[in-house]
């Protein structure tokens, strides 16, 4: 085996040899038209040869023979060029932020992604009742599951949680007043704020209470004939502590029943799981809000649920039916791929297999496992001799506006280049066809294994092996 590895390494072509060969092949001529494209091709070739060398050394060469080496190299180059051609590309998330908003938030479980791919390539019964042969509803594929998991009477899904709130407000409070606590006028990200979403739905906002303390009496005193809804927004992306008071969902639900007003709660990053099992601060689950008597509960699909971007609405059947008839529903509906991803994820909850959902697997990763993975990365990086590396105790983050004050104890691999700065190295890691995102802390680049996936460590080693200081 050792002799075979040495033979493959000797036969591995140099970068300039690969470049010369590609320049004679028609499929690569588009990269020879200007200096910028030529430099990009050279970079991809260098990266591809280095990746091939690393795979041979790691025994990942699929029993390659010398005669197959050139086709193999060309395949790697094509794959890397294809990754560079697309705007949306895979990245390696070494930040330790599990629900990284800028990087797509929740990852789908592999079997869910496979189910989505199947639905993407085949016709489906998206809106077909196969028993009657007549038109059906796309909501039936997930409504029963959502009701079973939440305890609600009915459910529906739109394209994101802001859309869910918009639809609810437009249906039940158009040209009417919505009462909400001042302490719950949250900004949900990207400068989108609850007050603006409520106004866009055609409602007039009525603020009650103070920033830190709101009482049930504040809501009741604000109720008038013009009131259309009582609204509660869970502050899932921040927490107010100290001299505070807020009205519980059950109290608000009872007030709504007294005045025959719908009570809506936006959970933001809603969850079917109780985070206290992981030592997290208590946050309301979807089932708890439904059980409290809330008329309609809205939450995201791509945060703690661990599925695709979606706005999920569960609650009273008569209210859900009215939402489905709103003309906005068609504009806000989800497509078949999102629906497939959501159904597949919900099936995992139904079977009690939440350990297969990447979000929950990452959040519950044992410290012993994290430390072992950080040690493996450190040992590999030290062999490169271009860096100083050490294992450090640190904290990961949940991200995505969920459990905002929670810090997850973790172990990271801290790296410093022997030449150049950590800022230059951090920028370098983002330039590849598969960019690597890290974080800098006290003059160390940190690689957090909590968010690394299978094969990421090998790619990190491959890319770090190509580091050259800009001053060098």
C-alpha positions as CSV (number, residue, x, y, z in Angstrom):
1,X,0.0,0.0,0.0
2,X,2.8,2.4,0.9
3,X,4.6,1.8,-2.4
4,X,1.4,2.3,-4.3
5,X,0.8,5.6,-2.5
6,X,4.3,6.8,-3.4
7,X,3.8,5.8,-7.0
8,X,0.6,7.8,-7.2
9,X,2.2,10.8,-5.6
10,X,5.2,10.6,-8.1
11,X,2.7,10.4,-11.0
12,X,0.6,13.3,-9.8
13,X,1.1,16.1,-12.4
14,X,2.3,19.6,-11.4
15,X,0.1,22.6,-11.7
16,X,1.7,23.9,-14.8
17,X,1.3,20.5,-16.5
18,X,-2.4,20.4,-15.8
19,X,-2.7,24.0,-17.0
20,X,-1.0,23.2,-20.3
21,X,-3.2,20.3,-20.9
22,X,-6.4,22.1,-20.1
23,X,-5.4,24.9,-22.5
24,X,-5.7,22.3,-25.4
25,X,-9.2,21.3,-24.3
26,X,-12.2,23.1,-25.8
27,X,-14.3,22.9,-22.6
28,X,-11.8,25.1,-20.8
29,X,-11.3,27.8,-23.5
30,X,-13.8,30.1,-21.8
31,X,-11.3,30.5,-18.9
32,X,-8.5,31.7,-21.3
33,X,-10.1,34.8,-22.6
34,X,-8.8,37.3,-20.0
35,X,-6.3,37.5,-17.2
36,X,-8.9,37.3,-14.5
37,X,-10.3,34.0,-15.7
38,X,-6.8,32.6,-16.3
39,X,-5.9,33.4,-12.7
40,X,-9.1,31.8,-11.5
41,X,-8.4,28.6,-13.5
42,X,-4.8,28.5,-12.1
43,X,-6.1,28.8,-8.6
44,X,-8.7,26.0,-9.1
45,X,-6.0,23.8,-10.6
46,X,-3.7,24.4,-7.7
47,X,-6.5,23.7,-5.3
48,X,-7.5,20.5,-7.2
49,X,-4.0,19.1,-7.3
50,X,-3.5,19.8,-3.6
51,X,-6.9,18.1,-2.9
52,X,-5.9,15.1,-5.0
53,X,-2.6,14.8,-3.1
54,X,-4.3,15.0,0.2
55,X,-6.9,12.3,-0.8
56,X,-4.1,10.0,-1.9
57,X,-2.2,10.5,1.4
58,X,-5.4,9.9,3.4
59,X,-6.3,6.7,1.4
60,X,-9.4,8.3,-0.2
61,X,-8.3,7.6,-3.8
62,X,-10.9,4.8,-4.4
63,X,-8.2,2.2,-5.3
64,X,-6.9,4.5,-8.1
65,X,-4.4,3.2,-10.7
66,X,-1.8,5.4,-12.3
67,X,-3.5,5.1,-15.7
68,X,-6.6,6.6,-14.2
69,X,-4.8,9.5,-12.5
70,X,-5.3,12.1,-15.3
71,X,-9.1,11.5,-15.7
72,X,-9.4,11.7,-11.9
73,X,-7.6,15.0,-11.8
74,X,-9.7,16.5,-14.6
75,X,-12.9,15.4,-12.7
76,X,-11.7,17.2,-9.6
77,X,-11.0,20.3,-11.6
78,X,-14.4,20.2,-13.3
79,X,-16.1,19.8,-9.9
80,X,-14.2,22.8,-8.4
81,X,-14.9,24.9,-11.5
82,X,-18.6,24.0,-11.3
83,X,-18.7,25.1,-7.7
84,X,-17.1,28.4,-8.6
85,X,-19.6,29.0,-11.5
86,X,-22.6,29.0,-9.3
87,X,-23.4,32.0,-7.1
88,X,-24.9,29.8,-4.3
89,X,-22.3,27.5,-3.1
90,X,-21.4,25.2,-0.3
91,X,-19.3,26.6,2.6
92,X,-17.6,25.0,5.6
93,X,-19.1,26.5,8.8
94,X,-16.4,26.4,11.4
95,X,-17.9,29.3,13.4
96,X,-19.8,27.2,15.9
97,X,-23.0,29.1,15.2
98,X,-25.5,26.3,14.6
99,X,-28.3,28.3,13.1
100,X,-26.1,30.7,11.1
101,X,-28.5,33.2,9.5
102,X,-26.1,34.2,6.7
103,X,-25.3,30.6,5.9
104,X,-28.8,29.1,5.4
105,X,-29.7,28.4,9.0
106,X,-30.9,24.8,9.7
107,X,-29.4,22.0,7.7
108,X,-31.7,19.2,6.5
109,X,-31.2,15.7,7.7
110,X,-29.6,13.5,4.9
111,X,-32.7,11.4,4.4
112,X,-34.9,14.5,4.2
113,X,-32.6,16.0,1.5
114,X,-32.8,12.8,-0.4
115,X,-36.6,12.9,-0.2
116,X,-36.5,16.5,-1.5
117,X,-34.3,15.4,-4.4
118,X,-36.8,12.7,-5.3
119,X,-39.7,15.1,-5.4
120,X,-37.7,17.6,-7.4
121,X,-37.1,15.0,-10.2
122,X,-40.5,13.4,-10.3
123,X,-44.1,14.4,-10.6
124,X,-46.0,14.2,-7.3
125,X,-49.5,14.4,-5.8
126,X,-48.8,18.0,-4.6
127,X,-52.5,19.1,-5.1
128,X,-54.1,15.8,-6.2
129,X,-56.4,13.6,-4.3
130,X,-55.3,10.2,-5.8
131,X,-58.4,8.5,-4.3
132,X,-60.9,10.7,-6.2
133,X,-58.7,11.9,-9.0
134,X,-59.8,15.4,-8.2
135,X,-57.8,18.5,-7.1
136,X,-56.6,18.4,-3.5
137,X,-54.9,20.7,-1.0
138,X,-51.1,20.9,-0.6
139,X,-51.6,21.5,3.1
140,X,-52.8,17.9,3.7
141,X,-49.3,16.6,3.4
142,X,-48.2,18.3,6.6
143,X,-51.4,19.4,8.4
144,X,-52.0,16.1,10.2
145,X,-48.4,15.9,11.3
146,X,-48.4,19.5,12.6
147,X,-51.6,18.8,14.6
148,X,-50.3,15.6,16.1
149,X,-47.0,17.3,17.2
150,X,-48.6,20.5,18.5
151,X,-52.0,19.4,19.8
152,X,-53.7,22.0,17.6
153,X,-57.0,21.5,15.7
154,X,-55.7,22.6,12.3
155,X,-52.5,24.0,10.6
156,X,-51.2,25.6,7.4
157,X,-47.9,26.7,6.0
158,X,-46.7,29.8,4.1
159,X,-43.2,30.8,2.9
160,X,-41.8,32.3,6.1
161,X,-42.8,33.4,9.6
162,X,-43.2,37.1,8.7
163,X,-45.6,36.1,6.0
164,X,-47.5,34.0,8.5
165,X,-47.9,37.0,10.8
166,X,-48.8,39.2,7.8
167,X,-51.5,36.7,6.7
168,X,-53.0,36.4,10.2
169,X,-53.2,40.2,10.7
170,X,-54.7,40.8,7.2
171,X,-57.3,38.1,7.8
172,X,-58.5,39.1,11.3
173,X,-57.5,42.7,11.9
174,X,-57.7,44.5,8.5
175,X,-58.5,48.1,9.2
176,X,-58.8,47.3,12.9
177,X,-56.6,47.6,16.0
178,X,-54.0,45.0,17.2
179,X,-53.0,45.3,20.9
180,X,-49.4,44.4,21.7
181,X,-47.1,44.9,24.6
182,X,-44.3,47.6,24.1
183,X,-41.8,45.0,25.4
184,X,-42.6,42.7,22.5
185,X,-42.2,45.0,19.5
186,X,-39.3,43.0,18.3
187,X,-37.1,43.4,15.2
188,X,-36.9,40.0,13.5
189,X,-33.7,40.7,11.5
190,X,-32.8,42.5,8.3
191,X,-34.5,45.7,9.7
192,X,-37.9,44.0,9.5
193,X,-39.9,44.8,12.6
194,X,-43.2,43.5,14.1
195,X,-44.8,46.9,14.0
196,X,-44.1,47.3,10.3
197,X,-45.3,43.8,9.6
198,X,-48.6,44.5,11.4
199,X,-49.1,47.7,9.6
200,X,-48.4,46.0,6.2
201,X,-51.2,43.6,7.1
202,X,-53.6,46.5,7.2
203,X,-53.8,46.8,11.0
204,X,-53.4,49.7,13.4
205,X,-50.9,49.0,16.2
206,X,-51.9,49.8,19.8
207,X,-49.0,49.6,22.2
208,X,-49.7,48.9,25.9
209,X,-47.6,48.7,29.0
210,X,-44.0,49.7,29.4
211,X,-40.9,48.3,27.9
212,X,-40.1,46.1,30.9
213,X,-43.5,45.6,32.5
214,X,-46.9,44.9,31.0
215,X,-50.0,43.7,32.9
216,X,-53.2,42.0,31.8
217,X,-55.1,45.2,32.9
218,X,-53.1,47.1,30.3
219,X,-54.6,44.9,27.5
220,X,-58.1,45.0,28.9
221,X,-58.2,48.8,29.2
222,X,-57.1,49.1,25.6
223,X,-59.9,46.9,24.1
224,X,-62.5,48.9,22.1
225,X,-65.1,48.1,19.4
226,X,-62.3,48.8,16.9
227,X,-60.1,46.0,18.4
228,X,-59.5,43.1,16.0
229,X,-56.9,41.0,17.8
230,X,-54.7,40.6,20.8
231,X,-51.1,39.9,19.8
232,X,-48.2,38.3,21.7
233,X,-44.6,38.1,20.3
234,X,-42.2,35.9,22.1
235,X,-38.8,37.6,22.4
236,X,-36.9,34.6,21.0
237,X,-33.9,36.7,19.9
238,X,-33.3,38.7,23.1
239,X,-34.3,38.7,26.8
240,X,-35.2,41.4,29.2
241,X,-34.2,40.6,32.8
242,X,-34.5,42.3,36.1
243,X,-37.5,44.4,37.1
244,X,-39.9,42.9,34.5
245,X,-43.4,41.4,34.1
246,X,-45.2,40.0,31.1
247,X,-48.6,38.5,30.6
248,X,-48.7,34.8,30.1
249,X,-50.2,33.2,27.0
250,X,-52.9,31.6,29.1
251,X,-53.9,34.9,30.7
252,X,-54.1,36.5,27.3
253,X,-56.1,33.6,25.9
254,X,-58.7,33.9,28.7
255,X,-59.0,37.6,28.0
256,X,-59.5,37.0,24.4
257,X,-62.3,34.5,25.1
258,X,-64.0,37.0,27.4
259,X,-64.1,39.6,24.6
260,X,-64.4,37.1,21.8
261,X,-61.2,38.3,20.2
262,X,-58.6,36.0,18.5
263,X,-55.3,35.8,20.4
264,X,-52.2,35.3,18.3
265,X,-48.7,34.4,19.5
266,X,-45.6,34.7,17.3
267,X,-43.1,32.3,18.8
268,X,-40.4,33.2,16.2
269,X,-38.0,30.3,16.6
270,X,-40.7,27.8,17.7
271,X,-39.7,24.4,18.9
272,X,-41.3,21.0,19.4
273,X,-38.6,20.1,21.9
274,X,-38.0,21.4,25.4
275,X,-34.5,22.9,25.5
276,X,-34.3,22.5,29.3
277,X,-33.3,18.9,28.6
278,X,-30.0,20.4,27.3
279,X,-29.7,22.8,30.2
280,X,-31.1,25.7,28.3
281,X,-33.2,28.5,29.8
282,X,-36.9,27.5,29.7
283,X,-38.6,28.6,26.4
284,X,-42.2,28.0,25.5
285,X,-42.7,25.0,23.2
286,X,-45.3,25.1,20.4
287,X,-47.5,22.5,22.2
288,X,-47.4,24.6,25.4
289,X,-48.7,27.7,23.6
290,X,-51.5,25.7,22.0
291,X,-52.4,24.1,25.3
292,X,-52.5,27.6,26.9
293,X,-55.5,28.3,24.7
294,X,-53.8,30.6,22.2
295,X,-56.1,31.0,19.1
296,X,-53.2,30.9,16.5
297,X,-49.5,30.2,17.0
298,X,-47.0,31.1,14.3
299,X,-43.3,30.0,14.1
300,X,-40.4,29.4,11.7
301,X,-39.5,26.1,10.0
302,X,-35.8,26.7,9.5
303,X,-34.7,27.5,13.1
304,X,-35.2,25.1,16.0
305,X,-37.6,23.0,14.1
306,X,-34.6,22.1,11.9
307,X,-36.4,22.1,8.5
308,X,-36.8,24.5,5.5
309,X,-37.7,28.2,5.6
310,X,-41.4,28.3,6.2
311,X,-44.0,30.1,8.3
312,X,-46.1,27.6,10.2
313,X,-49.5,28.5,11.6
314,X,-51.3,26.1,14.0
315,X,-54.5,26.7,16.1
316,X,-58.3,26.8,16.0
317,X,-59.8,25.1,12.9
318,X,-62.4,27.8,12.1
319,X,-59.6,30.4,12.1
320,X,-57.2,28.3,10.0
321,X,-60.0,27.8,7.4
322,X,-60.5,31.6,7.2
323,X,-56.7,32.0,6.6
324,X,-56.8,29.5,3.8
325,X,-59.5,31.5,2.0
326,X,-57.6,34.8,2.2
327,X,-56.4,35.8,-1.3
328,X,-52.9,36.5,0.1
329,X,-52.6,32.8,0.8
330,X,-51.8,32.0,-2.8
331,X,-49.1,34.7,-3.0
332,X,-47.5,33.4,0.2
333,X,-47.8,29.6,-0.3
334,X,-44.8,27.2,-0.3
335,X,-43.6,25.2,-3.2
336,X,-43.3,21.4,-3.5
337,X,-39.6,21.3,-2.5
338,X,-40.2,23.3,0.7
339,X,-43.2,21.1,1.4
340,X,-41.2,17.9,0.9
341,X,-38.4,19.2,3.2
342,X,-41.0,20.1,5.9
343,X,-42.8,16.8,5.7
344,X,-39.6,14.8,5.8
345,X,-38.4,16.7,8.9
346,X,-41.8,16.4,10.7
347,X,-41.7,12.6,10.0
348,X,-38.5,12.5,12.1
349,X,-40.3,14.1,15.0
350,X,-43.2,11.8,14.6
351,X,-40.9,8.8,14.8
352,X,-39.0,10.2,17.8
353,X,-35.7,10.4,15.7
354,X,-34.7,14.0,16.5
355,X,-31.1,12.8,16.8
356,X,-31.1,12.7,13.0
357,X,-32.0,16.4,12.7
358,X,-28.6,18.3,12.3
359,X,-29.7,21.2,14.5
360,X,-30.5,19.1,17.5
361,X,-27.5,16.7,16.9
362,X,-25.1,19.7,17.0
363,X,-26.8,21.4,20.0
364,X,-26.5,18.2,22.0
365,X,-23.0,17.2,20.9
366,X,-21.0,16.0,24.0
367,X,-18.0,18.1,25.1
368,X,-15.8,14.9,25.1
369,X,-16.6,14.4,21.4
370,X,-16.0,18.1,20.6
371,X,-12.6,18.0,22.4
372,X,-11.5,14.8,20.5
373,X,-12.4,16.4,17.2
374,X,-10.5,19.6,18.1
375,X,-7.5,17.5,19.0
376,X,-7.6,15.7,15.6
377,X,-7.7,19.0,13.8
378,X,-4.9,20.4,15.9
379,X,-2.6,17.4,15.3
380,X,-3.2,17.6,11.5
381,X,-2.6,21.4,11.4
382,X,0.7,21.1,13.4
383,X,2.0,18.7,10.8
384,X,1.8,21.4,8.2
385,X,4.5,23.3,10.1
386,X,3.1,26.7,8.8
387,X,1.0,27.2,11.9
388,X,0.8,27.2,15.6
389,X,-2.2,25.3,16.8
390,X,-3.7,24.5,20.2
391,X,-7.0,23.2,21.7
392,X,-8.9,25.8,23.7
393,X,-12.1,25.9,25.7
394,X,-14.7,28.2,24.3
395,X,-18.4,28.7,23.6
396,X,-20.6,28.0,20.6
397,X,-23.9,29.8,19.9
398,X,-27.3,28.6,18.9
399,X,-27.9,31.5,16.5
400,X,-31.0,32.2,14.4
401,X,-32.6,34.2,17.1
402,X,-33.0,31.2,19.4
403,X,-31.9,30.9,23.0
404,X,-30.2,34.3,22.8
405,X,-28.4,34.2,26.1
406,X,-27.3,30.6,26.0
407,X,-23.6,29.8,25.5
408,X,-22.7,26.2,24.6
409,X,-19.5,25.0,26.1
410,X,-17.2,23.7,23.4
411,X,-13.6,22.9,22.5
412,X,-12.0,24.7,19.5
413,X,-8.8,24.4,17.6
414,X,-7.1,27.8,17.7
415,X,-4.7,28.6,14.8
416,X,-2.0,31.2,14.2
417,X,0.1,31.5,11.1
418,X,3.9,31.4,11.5
419,X,4.0,34.2,8.8
420,X,1.3,36.8,8.2
421,X,-1.7,37.8,10.4
422,X,-4.8,36.0,11.5
423,X,-6.8,38.6,9.5
424,X,-5.0,37.7,6.3
425,X,-5.5,34.0,7.0
426,X,-9.2,34.4,7.7
427,X,-9.6,36.3,4.4
428,X,-7.6,33.6,2.6
429,X,-9.9,30.9,3.9
430,X,-12.9,32.6,2.3
431,X,-11.4,32.7,-1.2
432,X,-11.7,29.1,-2.2
433,X,-14.4,27.4,-4.2
434,X,-15.6,26.0,-0.9
435,X,-15.1,28.9,1.5
436,X,-14.3,28.3,5.1
437,X,-15.9,30.6,7.7
438,X,-14.2,30.9,11.1
439,X,-14.1,33.5,13.9
440,X,-11.2,35.4,15.4
441,X,-10.7,35.7,19.1
442,X,-7.7,37.2,20.9
443,X,-5.4,36.9,17.8
444,X,-6.4,33.3,17.2
445,X,-8.5,31.9,14.3
446,X,-10.9,29.4,15.9
447,X,-12.3,26.3,14.3
448,X,-15.3,25.0,16.2
449,X,-16.0,21.3,15.5
450,X,-19.6,21.7,16.6
451,X,-20.7,22.8,13.2
452,X,-18.2,20.8,11.1
453,X,-19.6,18.0,8.9
454,X,-18.1,14.8,7.6
455,X,-15.2,15.5,5.3
456,X,-14.8,19.2,6.5
457,X,-11.7,18.5,8.5
458,X,-9.9,17.0,5.5
459,X,-10.9,20.0,3.3
460,X,-9.7,22.4,6.0
461,X,-6.3,20.7,6.1
462,X,-6.1,20.7,2.3
463,X,-6.8,24.5,2.0
464,X,-4.6,25.4,5.0
465,X,-1.8,23.5,3.2
466,X,-1.9,26.1,0.4
467,X,-1.4,29.1,2.7
468,X,1.3,31.5,1.8
469,X,1.7,34.8,3.6
470,X,1.0,37.8,1.4
471,X,4.3,39.2,2.6
472,X,6.1,35.9,1.8
